[in-house]
Amino acid sequence: MKIVAVTACPTGIAHTYMAAEALEAAAEEAGHEIVVETQGSAGSTPLTAEQLAEADAAIFAADVEVRDKERFAHLPQVSVGVKKAISGGDLLIAQAEEAAKNHVPAAAGAPAATPAGAKAPTGPGAASKVRAWLMTGVSHVIPFVAAGGLLIALGFALAGYQINLPDDSPLYKQILSGSFDIGSVTAWGALAFGVGSAAFSFLVPVLSGYIAYAMADRPALVPGFVGGAIAVTTHAGFLGGLISGFIAGGLVMWIKTWRVPRALAGIMPVLVIPLLSTAVVGLLMFVVIGRPIALITEGLTSWLNGLSGANALLLGVLLGLMMCFDMGGPVNKAAYTFAVAGLSTGSGGALTIMAAVMAAGMVPPLAMALATVVRKSLFSEVERENGRAAWLLGASFISEGAIPFAAADPFRVIPSIMVGGAVTGALSMTLGATLRAPHGGVFVVPLMGNPLGFLVAVVVGTLVACALVVALKTFARRRPAQAGTTTTETVTERETVSA
């Protein structure tokens, strides 16, 4: 068989390429040819028309909406989340074989038929679609968050945490007039802060715009972006952007179902749909939705700022568990999105949450890397190789570095790293570490508040997770050995009695 596949994850960094490698290895083992289009953060090389024409089946392993999905309309399809490809590539190849066997090519212009007795392919459910739409928005936001957050953090590091850049400040006027003082550290800090703030101003519009785009394609971009911009204007924040994106996407999906005269059909996507949908979304955001959501956002900000003592510790435990449960999956991304949403408010409580989330997210790969050094005999040669790479991945806050270990031994690895992540999150919140940058790992430690507390939390959580996974793996190895000994002794006793 010839199979084509698309892999894509919200960040487009690790899961995307790990899934592609798993599918390629599984296809080779099954004796098939496969070509994978990785729709990652570095862009993608689209499948050629010839590859699509020759293919027998298509596999979509994605947590976001696959771009240009209509290219695969003539093929039987298997659609799953990206993690299922990493842990079960062979099963997906088998499903593709079955789909190709049952597929009956449709006549030109007719819908595809399903043979009698064959199970019709089912698409993703409503919950999966909503999650994919949301993750598409988040995946486009992350580069803005990373660039803006790091630049803002650099600005604070160079010019102090009291830095500001109001339009009427002398420093701002200097920058605009071109008389920038290249020898002033404060000027460089203000410049970094200004550029980072500009990047941050796009967060909510980009989130809203690309949620709408994932739902209804290009015609939904304008109402999505405008709704997000209005959410910023009305102080509805991140939550307002989420709601405006879904409203814009749903509205455009509905308008696209209208039957219009042939004369209007050509201008619908470029004029009528953007005009009507933008007007309706703008009206709803300004008049109906914006202010109530702003009140909710203000309440959330006040709650975050009021966190202390046991409440902060429990929130740290919860965030740590979420960050380590699926290592870059939807639960992990929910915790990360919550932290980033608070980060955009700049409140003190939100900064401690961002630090706890990053610290906990670093634990899984670091713990597994340490475990492969402490007890090499418990791991295969391939796992030890992955462990060497996991040091850098963990230090860079890329939780996906632990996925190969979790896929190979989920019932011992995942609980261990979750306990380590919970300890790290609780310690980070209790020690009051703060962070304005949404990514970077140890490379942004100089830009943190209480960096020592952050590092202590990471180290302690890593040690706890490492100790647990080593203990569980050792116990699992000893049990079969003991069972074998008991069986041998029993057989010997029976032979003696018999004699």
MOBEL-V300466 format. One record per run of one state. SS is the DSSP state (hx for helix, st for strand, lp for the rest). FROM is the first residue (numbers start at 0). LEN is the number of residues. If there is no record, write none. Layout:
ss = (SS/SS)
from = (FROM/FROM)
len = (LEN/LEN)
This chain:
ss = (lp/st/lp/hx/lp/st/lp/st/lp/st/lp/hx/lp/st/lp/hx/lp/st/lp/hx/lp/hx/st/lp/st/lp/hx/lp/hx/lp/hx/lp/hx/lp/hx/lp/hx/lp/hx/lp/hx/lp/hx/lp/hx/lp/hx/lp/hx/lp/hx/lp/hx/lp/st/lp/hx/lp/st/lp/hx/lp)
from = (0/1/8/14/30/32/38/39/40/42/43/48/54/56/62/68/72/75/80/81/87/88/102/104/112/114/125/159/169/177/184/200/202/216/218/233/236/255/261/305/308/325/329/343/347/374/375/378/380/395/398/408/409/431/433/434/440/447/448/449/450/498)
len = (1/7/6/16/2/6/1/1/2/1/5/6/2/6/6/4/3/5/1/6/1/14/2/8/2/11/34/10/8/7/16/2/14/2/15/3/19/6/44/3/17/4/14/4/27/1/3/2/15/3/10/1/22/2/1/6/7/1/1/1/48/1)
